[in-house]
């Protein structure tokens, strides 16, 4: 083979090798960046967009914010913190699945839950193209709420669900893909399955922490801590003129006192007259009042507004006592 041809082949191999090394370097750096972004979003900070006016004037609708996740991994949630969280499931959320089952002679029916799929009820999944992706498909998950209606007629009277039995999806049922429904022998039942928490994040302010008793009276908010003898009115200077001294309980509430249990928090929006918060959370079907946010549902604390650029600012916690 002529020396010139050999040199040409060597040159071509060198070029191909450099191209492959270049592509491998790009792929490696892309993977590193993806891993870093996932780690940062999971453990340090995460971006969110504010939807609605429930936290005005502190936060406005359509603002982009960053939340601090690390503080709650190494520390505690405090009164006055503006937090992002998944709210408890309430009657405003539709059920994910409704299925009919018929029990056998022993009064047992096994519902196959492994193949149940539906489009998630969140804003970004409403587009007809995006909703086909796996991340927009809802399934049955651990701790999902299950209501079993003895009426057994699909599309029957809604008030018949008041007699429904409530159960939760367990680890065993999830791994087996079967939900055990028990009742009378040879009887039809309707089964509705709800998520255990809402599908979209809320942003509100922490008012009561574990051990507190929150009292809402005459438009004002009071706190009684475990060692306090009397209630203390909290200073809510972060509220605007429309909302200050205008905090009221929901008309369906049986009491204006809220004793915050361990591992839970009582939250309110700063726009008290237009906020879906701890005053108005009632479970579906049973309408059981569930005003508290579990610690595990809290994603992080709001610490900065990133957008719009002309209103970039830090968001501080407001110590109300």
N, C-alpha and C positions, 0 to 999 in steps of 0.2 A: 504493500500500500504506500503510495507517495507520502512523503513527510508532510506536505501541505494538507492532505486529507486528514491525516492523523491529528494535526494541530486543530483543524476545524472541528473534529468530533470532540476533542478534549475541551475546546472552548464552549461547544454546545452543552456538554455535560456540566461544565462549571456554571453556565448560565441557568440551566434547569435546577441545579442544586441550590443556587442562590435564591431562585424564585420560590422553591419549596421551603427553604429556611425562612424566607421573608413571610410567606403565608403562615407557616407554623408559628412564627413570632407574633403575627397579628392574632391568630387564634388563641395563643397562650395569654396574651394581654387582655383579649376580650373576655376570656374565662375568668381571669383574675379580677377584672372590673365587675363582672356579673356577681361573682362570689362576694366581693367587698360591698356592693350595693345591697345584696340580700342580707348580709350580716348587719350592715348599718341600719337598714330599714327594720330589721327584726329586733335589734338590741339597743340601738342608740337613738336615732331620730327617724321620723317618717313624715312625708308631706300629706296634707289633706286640704280639701276645698270646703269652705263653709257654704252650706245650702240653707237659706232661710234667714230670718231676722231674730231668732230667739235669743241671741246673745248681744244684740245691739244695746248700747252704743259701743261696747267693748270690741265686738267683732261684727263685721258687716257681711251680708250675703255676697257670695262669689269671691271673697278674699281667699288667698292661698296661705296656709299656715304650716309651720313645722311644729311637731310635738316631740317632747323629750321623753324617751322611754327609759333611759338609764336610771333617772332619779327614783323611779318607783321600783326598780330592780334592787337598788341598794338602800333605799329609804322608804319613807311612808307618804301616804296621801295626806294632805293637810287641808283644813278649812280654808276656803277662799281660792283653792286651786281651780283654774279653768281646765277641764279634762275632756278628752275624747274617749268614747266608750260605745259598746254595743248595748242598747237598752234591753230590758226584759221584753219578752213577747207580750203584746197586748191585743185587745180586741180590734185594733185598727189594722192588724196584719191578717191577711187571708190564710187559710190552711194550705199546706203544700199538697196533701193527698187526701182523697176520700175514696174508700174502698168498702165493698160489702163482703161479709163472711157469714157462713152458716156453721153453727157448732154441730159436732157429732153426738152420738148417743151419750157420751160422757160429758157433754157440755164444753167441749174444747174445739177451737178452730185455729189453724196455723196459717197466717197471712204471709205470703212471700214478699219481703220488703227489699230484697237484693236488686230487683229490676226496676224499682220505682224511680222515675226521672221526671223532672218538670223544669221549666225555665224559671230562673231565679227572679224574684220580684224586686229588682234593684234598677236604678236609673240606667246604668251603663249596659244593662242586658236587654233593654227594650228594643234596640235596633234588630231588625229581622235577620241580618247577617251575623252580627256579633253573638246573638243569643244561641247560635248553633255550636259555639265553642264549649269545651268541657267545663271551663271555669264559670260558665253561666248556667250550667245544669245542676239543679238542686236534687239531692238524694236524701235518704234517711240517715241521721247522725245520732251519736250517743247523746242521751238525755233529752232527745226530742219529746215533746208533749204529745201524748196519744189520748184521744177521747173516744170511748166506746158507747155508742147510743143503742139502747135496747129496742128502739123503734124499728130499726132495720130497713127503713124505706128511703132510698136515695131521693133527695129533693123534698123530703118530708118537712113537716112543720119545724121551724127553727127552735121554737120553745120546747120541743121534745128533747133537745140537747141539754137542757137544764138537768136532766136526770142521768147524764152521761157519767160513766166511770172514768177516772183519770189515772193513767199510768205513764211511766217513762221508759224510753228505749234503753235497754241494758247492754253491757259489753257482750254477754252471751248471745243475745238476740241479734246483735249487729254482726258478730262473727259467723253465726249460723245462717243469717239472712232470713230468719223466720220470726214473726211476732206471734206470741201465744195470746189468744183471746179466750177468756173463760166466761161462761154464762150458763143459761139454762140449756138443757139438751134439745137438739134439733131446732134451734131458733136462729133467725137472721139478725145480724147486727151491722150497723154502719160504723166505720172507723175513720176518724179524721186525725191527721198527723200534722202538728205544727212544729216549727223550730222552737228551741228553748229561749232564743233571744232574737232581737230584730236583725234584719239583714243589712241595714245601713247604719253608719256611725252617727252618733249625736255628739254635740259639744255643749256642755253646761258647766255650772260652777258648783263646787262642793260646799254644801252648807252644814251638813251633819256628818260626823265621823263615828265609828263604833263606840257605843256607850253614851252618846249624846241623846237628849230628848229635845226634839225640835217642836216649837209651838208657833203656830201662825194665828195671829189675833189682831183684829182691827187694822189690817193692812200692814202689820209689822211682823218681823221674824225674831223669835227669841230662842236662846239655847240654854239648856241646863246640862252642864258637864257632870260626870260621875261624882266629883267632890263638891259641887256647888249645892248651896242650900236653896237658892231661888233662881228663877229664870233671869237671864241677862239679855237685853235687846242687843242685837248685833248691829254694828255700824256698817251700813251698805252704801258708802259714798260712791261706789262704782255704778250705782243705778242713776239713770237720768231722771229728770223732773216728772216725766209721765209715770214712771214705775216706782219711784221711791215712796214708801209708805202706802203702796197699793198692791201688796201681795195677799192673795186670798186663796182659800182652799177650794177644791173642786166641789160643786154642788152635790155630787154623789158621795162625798167623803163622810164617814160616820163620826169622825173626830178631827180636831185640829192639832192633836198631839201625835208625834211620830217618834217612837223609840227605835233608834238605829241599832240593829243587831251586829254582832261580831262579824267581821269580814264583809261588811256592806256599807254603803254611803247614801246619804240623802242629797239630791242635787236639784238646783233650780236654774232656769235661764235668767239672764239679766233683764231681758224684755219680758217681765212677769205677766203682762196682759196677753202675750202672744207666744207662749212657750209650752211645748209638750214635755213635761218633766215629772218629777216624783209626785206631784199633786194629782196626776191624771192617768196613772198606769193601772189598768184593770185587765186581768187575764182573759183570754178568749173563753167562750162558752160559760164558764163558772162565774165570770165577772169578779173574781177574787182580787182584792186590792193588793198590788205588789209595788210599793213605792221606792224600793231600795235597789241600788246598783251593786252587784257582787264585785268584789275586788278583781276577780279573774276576768271580768268583762272590760276593765279599764285598759286602754291602749297606751295612754301617756298624758303628759301635761303640756298644754299649749305654751310656747315660749317666744314665738316670733311670728309676725305677719310678713310674708315675702312678696306678696302682690296685692294691689297694684304698687308699682315702684315709687310713686309719689306719696305712698302712705306706709312704707316699711317701718316697722316699730317692734320693740320688745313688749311682750305681754307679761306683766308681773302678777304673782299671786297676791290677793288682797286679804290680809289678816283681819278678820271681822270681829275678833274679840281681843 
